[in-house]
Amino acid sequence: MIAKGRRRAVAAVELLFVLPVLLTVLLGTVELSLWLTAQQTVSLSSREGARTAALGGDNTAVQDAVRLTLGDARYAQATVVAYLTDDSGNPVDSGQPVSVVVQLPVSSVVPDLLAFTGLTIRNLQLVGQTVMRKE
């Protein structure tokens, strides 16, 4: 039989090996869930901007719709590009596509929890793009 003190030492060593793996999995799960939530928000905001553009809204109305949908101050760094004109600069006709692209640095809304493992989100972007036909 193993002595009681020796069992504690074995348990402590096992914990030293398992704890970093468990911590990495936990932090990875939190980071992934925050990333997916932010991606859904960016996609939803591009969809709302495209809906506004499809209903005849101008660039200001599209920007307002996107900012209203983004809401949170963490999303203030988002860039919004609306494609509402044809190649000659004229507004597109009914039935033609309009597009809205929303880009946001991931690091502005998701903490870089796995940087200690070498997996970083520092230079990544969240992108939402929606194309609809103008009514």
Contact map, one row per residue, 1 for C-alpha under 8 A:
111000000000000000000000000000000000000000000000000000000000000000000000000000000000000000000000000000000000000000000000000000000000000
111101100000000000000000000000000000000000000000000000000000000000000000000000000000000000000000000000000000000000000000000000000000000
111111100000000000000000000000000000000000000000000000000000000000000000000000000000000000000000000000000000000000000000000000000000000
011111110000000000000000000000000000000000000000000000000000000000000000000000000000000000000000000000000000000000000000000000000000000
001111111000000000000000000000000000000000000000000000000000000000000000000000000000000000000000000000000000000000000000000000000000000
011111111100000000000000000000000000000000000000000000000000000000000000000000000000000000000000000000000000000000000000000000000000000
011111111110000000000000000000000000000000000000000000000000000000000000000000000000000000000000000000000000000000000000000000000000000
000111111111000000000000000000000000000000000000000000000000000000000000000000000000000000000000000000000000000000000000000000000000000
000011111111100000000000000000000000000000000000000000000000000000000000000000000000000000000000000000000000000000000000000000000000000
000001111111110000000000000000000000000000000000000000000000000000000000000000000000000000000000000000000000000000000000000000000000000
000000111111111000000000000000000000000000000000000000000000000000000000000000000000000000000000000000000000000000000000000000000000000
000000011111111100000000000000000000000000000000000000000000000000000000000000000000000000000000000000000000000000000000000000000000000
000000001111111110000000000000000000000000000000000000000000000000000000000000000000000000000000000000000000000000000000000000000000000
000000000111111111000000000000000000000000000000000000000000000000000000000000000000000000000000000000000000000000000000000000000000000
000000000011111111100000000000000000000000000000000000000000000000000000000000000000000000000000000000000000000000000000000000000000000
000000000001111111110000000000000000000000000000000000000000000000000000000000000000000000000000000000000000000000000000000000000000000
000000000000111111111000000000000000000000000000000000000000000000000000000000000000000000000000000000000000000000000000000000000000000
000000000000011111111100000000000000000000000000000000000000000000000000000000000000000000000000000000000000000000000000000000000000000
000000000000001111111110000000000000000000000000000000000000000000000000000000000000000000000000000000000000000000000000000000000000000
000000000000000111111111000000000000000000000000000000000000000000000000000000000000000000000000000000000000000000000000000000000000000
000000000000000011111111100000000000000000000000000000000000000000000000000000000000000000000000000000000000000000000000000000000000000
000000000000000001111111110000000000000000000000000000000000000000000000000000000000000000000000000000000000000000000000000000000000000
000000000000000000111111111000000000000000000000000000000000000000000000000000000000000000000000000000000000000000000000000000000000000
000000000000000000011111111100000000000000000000000000000000000000000000000000000000000000000000000000000000000001000000000000000000000
000000000000000000001111111110000000000000000000000000000000000000000000000000000000000000000000000000000000000000000000000000000000000
000000000000000000000111111111000000000000000000000000000000000000000000000000000000000000000000000000000000000000000000000000000000000
000000000000000000000011111111100000000000000000000000000000000000000000000000000000000000000000000000000000000011000000000000000000000
000000000000000000000001111111110000000000000000000000000000000000000000000000000000000000000000000000000000000011000000000000000000000
000000000000000000000000111111111000000000000000000000000000000000000000000000000000000000000000000000000000000000000000000000000000000
000000000000000000000000011111111100000000000000000000000000000000000000000000000000000000000000000000000000000000000000000000000000000
000000000000000000000000001111111110000000000000000000000000000000000000000000000000000000000000000000000000011111000000000000000000000
000000000000000000000000000111111111000000000000000000000000000000000000000000000000000000000000000000000000000000000000000000000000000
000000000000000000000000000011111111100000000000000000000000000000000000000000000000000000000000000000000000000000000000000000000000000
000000000000000000000000000001111111110000000000000000000000000000000000000000000000000000000000000000000000110000000000000000000000000
000000000000000000000000000000111111111000000000000000000000000000000000000000000000000000000000000000000100110000000000000000000000000
000000000000000000000000000000011111111100000000000000000000000000000000000000000000000000000000000000000000000000000000000000000000000
000000000000000000000000000000001111111110000000000000000000000000000000000000000000000000000000000000000000000000000000000000000000000
000000000000000000000000000000000111111111000000000000000000000000000000000000000000000000000000000000000000110000000000000001000000000
000000000000000000000000000000000011111111100000000000000000000000000000000000000000000000000000000000000000000000000000000001110000000
000000000000000000000000000000000001111111110000000000000000000000000000000000000000000000000000000000000000000000000000000000000000000
000000000000000000000000000000000000111111111000000000000000000000001100000000000000000000000000000000000000000000000000000000000000000
000000000000000000000000000000000000011111111100000000000000000000000100000000000000000000000000000001110000000000000000000001110000000
000000000000000000000000000000000000001111111110000000000000000000000000000000000000000000000000000001000000000000000000000000111100000
000000000000000000000000000000000000000111111111000000000000000000001000000000000000000000000000000000000000000000000000000000010000000
000000000000000000000000000000000000000011111111100000000000000011101100000000000000000000000000000001000000000000000000000000010000000
000000000000000000000000000000000000000001111111110000000000000001000000000000000000000000000000000111000000000000000000000000011100000
000000000000000000000000000000000000000000111111111000000000000000000000000000000000000000000000000100000000000000000000000000001100000
000000000000000000000000000000000000000000011111111100000000000011001000000000000000000000000000000000000000000000000000000000000000000
000000000000000000000000000000000000000000001111111110000000011011000000000000000000000000000000000100000000000000000000000000000000000
000000000000000000000000000000000000000000000111111111000000010000000000000000000100000000000000011100000000000000000000000000000111000
000000000000000000000000000000000000000000000011111111100000000000000000000000000000000000000000000000000000000000000000000000000001000
000000000000000000000000000000000000000000000001111111111000110010000000000000000000000000000000000000000000000000000000000000000000000
000000000000000000000000000000000000000000000000111111111110110000000000000000000001000000000000011000000000000000000000000000000000010
000000000000000000000000000000000000000000000000011111111000000000000000000000000000000000000000010000000000000000000000000000000001111
000000000000000000000000000000000000000000000000001111111000000000000000000000000000000000000000000000000000000000000000000000000000011
000000000000000000000000000000000000000000000000000111111100000000000000000000000000000000000000000000000000000000000000000000000000011
000000000000000000000000000000000000000000000000000111111111110000000000000000000000000000000000000000000000000000000000000000000000000
000000000000000000000000000000000000000000000000000010011111110000000000000000000001000000000000000000000000000000000000000000000000000
000000000000000000000000000000000000000000000000000010001111111000000000000000000101000000000000000000000000000000000000000000000000000
000000000000000000000000000000000000000000000000000000001111111100000000000000000000000000000000000000000000000000000000000000000000000
000000000000000000000000000000000000000000000000000110001111111110000000000000000000000000000000000000000000000000000000000000000000000
000000000000000000000000000000000000000000000000110110001111111111000000000000000100000000000000000000000000000000000000000000000000000
000000000000000000000000000000000000000000000000100000000011111111100000000000010000000000000000000000000000000000000000000000000000000
000000000000000000000000000000000000000000000000000000000001111111110000000000000000000000000000000000000000000000000000000000000000000
000000000000000000000000000000000000000000001001100100000000111111111000000000000000000000000000000000000000000000000000000000000000000
000000000000000000000000000000000000000000001101100000000000011111111100000000010000000000000000000000000000000000000000000000000000000
000000000000000000000000000000000000000000001000000000000000001111111110000000000000000000000000000000000000000000000000000000000000000
000000000000000000000000000000000000000000000000000000000000000111111110000000000000000000000000000000000000000000000000000000000000000
000000000000000000000000000000000000000010011001000000000000000011111110000000000000000000000000000000000000000000000000000000000000000
000000000000000000000000000000000000000011001000000000000000000001111111001000000000000000000000000000000000000000000000000000000000000
000000000000000000000000000000000000000000000000000000000000000000111111101000000000000000000000000000000000000000000000000000000000000
000000000000000000000000000000000000000000000000000000000000000000000111111100000000000000000000000000000000000000000000000000000000000
000000000000000000000000000000000000000000000000000000000000000000000011111100000000000000000000000000000000000000000000000000000000000
000000000000000000000000000000000000000000000000000000000000000000000001111110000000000000000000000000000001100000000000000000000000000
000000000000000000000000000000000000000000000000000000000000000000000111111111000000000000000000000000010001100000000000000000000000000
000000000000000000000000000000000000000000000000000000000000000000000001111111000000000000000000000000000000000000000000000000000000000
000000000000000000000000000000000000000000000000000000000000000000000000011111100000000000000000000000011001000000000000000000000000000
000000000000000000000000000000000000000000000000000000000000000000000000001111110000000000000000000001111000000000000000000000000000000
000000000000000000000000000000000000000000000000000000000000000000000000000011111000000000000000000001110000000000000000000000000000000
000000000000000000000000000000000000000000000000000000000000001001000000000001111100000000000000000111100000000000000000000000000000000
000000000000000000000000000000000000000000000000000000000000000000000000000000111110000000000000000111000000000000000000000000000000000
000000000000000000000000000000000000000000000000010000000010010000000000000000011111000000000000011110000000000000000000000000000000000
000000000000000000000000000000000000000000000000000000000000000000000000000000001111100000000000011100000000000000000000000000000000000
000000000000000000000000000000000000000000000000000010000110000000000000000000000111110000110000011000000000000000000000000000000000000
000000000000000000000000000000000000000000000000000000000000000000000000000000000011111111110000010000000000000000000000000000000000000
000000000000000000000000000000000000000000000000000000000000000000000000000000000001111111110000000000000000000000000000000000000000000
000000000000000000000000000000000000000000000000000000000000000000000000000000000000111111000000000000000000000000000000000000000000000
000000000000000000000000000000000000000000000000000000000000000000000000000000000000111111000000000000000000000000000000000000000000000
000000000000000000000000000000000000000000000000000000000000000000000000000000000000111111100000000000000000000000000000000000000000000
000000000000000000000000000000000000000000000000000000000000000000000000000000000000111111110000000000000000000000000000000000000000000
000000000000000000000000000000000000000000000000000000000000000000000000000000000001110011111000000000000000000000000000000000000000000
000000000000000000000000000000000000000000000000000000000000000000000000000000000001110001111101110000000000000000000000000000000000010
000000000000000000000000000000000000000000000000000000000000000000000000000000000000000000111111000000000000000000000000000000000000010
000000000000000000000000000000000000000000000000000000000000000000000000000000000000000000011111000000000000000000000000000000000000111
000000000000000000000000000000000000000000000000000000000000000000000000000000000000000000001111100000000000000000000000000000000000111
000000000000000000000000000000000000000000000000000000000000000000000000000000000000000000011111110000000000000000000000000000000000110
000000000000000000000000000000000000000000000000000000000000000000000000000000000000000000010011111000000000000000000000000000000011110
000000000000000000000000000000000000000000000000010011000000000000000000000000000111100000010001111100000000000000000000000000000011110
000000000000000000000000000000000000000000000000010010000000000000000000000000000111000000000000111110000000000000000000000000001111000
000000000000000000000000000000000000000000000110110000000000000000000000000000011110000000000000011111000000000000000000000000001110000
000000000000000000000000000000000000000000000100000000000000000000000000000000011100000000000000001111100000000000000000000000111100000
000000000000000000000000000000000000000001101100000000000000000000000000000001111000000000000000000111110000000000000000000000111000000
000000000000000000000000000000000000000001000000000000000000000000000000000001110000000000000000000011111000000000000000000011110000000
000000000000000000000000000000000000000001000000000000000000000000000000001011100000000000000000000001111101000000000000000011100000000
000000000000000000000000000000000000000000000000000000000000000000000000000011000000000000000000000000111111100000000000001111000000000
000000000000000000000000000000000010000000000000000000000000000000000000000000000000000000000000000000011111110000000000111111000000000
000000000000000000000000000000000000000000000000000000000000000000000000000000000000000000000000000000001111111100000000111100000000000
000000000000000000000000000000000000000000000000000000000000000000000000011010000000000000000000000000011111111000000000000000000000000
000000000000000000000000000000000110010000000000000000000000000000000000011000000000000000000000000000001111111000000000000000000000000
000000000000000000000000000000100110010000000000000000000000000000000000000000000000000000000000000000000111111100000000000000000000000
000000000000000000000000000000100000000000000000000000000000000000000000000000000000000000000000000000000011111110000000000000000000000
000000000000000000000000000000100000000000000000000000000000000000000000000000000000000000000000000000000010011111100001110000000000000
000000000000000000000000001100100000000000000000000000000000000000000000000000000000000000000000000000000000001111110000000000000000000
000000000000000000000001001100100000000000000000000000000000000000000000000000000000000000000000000000000000000111111111000000000000000
000000000000000000000000000000000000000000000000000000000000000000000000000000000000000000000000000000000000000111111111100000000000000
000000000000000000000000000000000000000000000000000000000000000000000000000000000000000000000000000000000000000011111110000000000000000
000000000000000000000000000000000000000000000000000000000000000000000000000000000000000000000000000000000000000001111110000000000000000
000000000000000000000000000000000000000000000000000000000000000000000000000000000000000000000000000000000000000001111111000000000000000
000000000000000000000000000000000000000000000000000000000000000000000000000000000000000000000000000000000000000001111111100000000000000
000000000000000000000000000000000000000000000000000000000000000000000000000000000000000000000000000000000000000101100111111000000000000
000000000000000000000000000000000000000000000000000000000000000000000000000000000000000000000000000000000110000100100011111100000000000
000000000000000000000000000000000000000000000000000000000000000000000000000000000000000000000000000000000110000100000001111100000000000
000000000000000000000000000000000000000000000000000000000000000000000000000000000000000000000000000000001110000000000001111110000000000
000000000000000000000000000000000000000000000000000000000000000000000000000000000000000000000000000000001110000000000000111111000000000
000000000000000000000000000000000000000000000000000000000000000000000000000000000000000000000000000000111100000000000000001111100000000
000000000000000000000000000000000000011001000000000000000000000000000000000000000000000000000000000000111100000000000000000111110000000
000000000000000000000000000000000000001001100000000000000000000000000000000000000000000000000000000011110000000000000000000011111000000
000000000000000000000000000000000000001001111100000000000000000000000000000000000000000000000000000011100000000000000000000001111100000
000000000000000000000000000000000000000000100110000000000000000000000000000000000000000000000000001111000000000000000000000000111110000
000000000000000000000000000000000000000000100110010000000000000000000000000000000000000000000000001110000000000000000000000000011111000
000000000000000000000000000000000000000000000000010000000000000000000000000000000000000000000000111100000000000000000000000000001111100
000000000000000000000000000000000000000000000000011001000000000000000000000000000000000000000000111000000000000000000000000000000111110
000000000000000000000000000000000000000000000000000001000000000000000000000000000000000000000111110000000000000000000000000000000011111
000000000000000000000000000000000000000000000000000011110000000000000000000000000000000000011111110000000000000000000000000000000001111
000000000000000000000000000000000000000000000000000001110000000000000000000000000000000000000110000000000000000000000000000000000000111
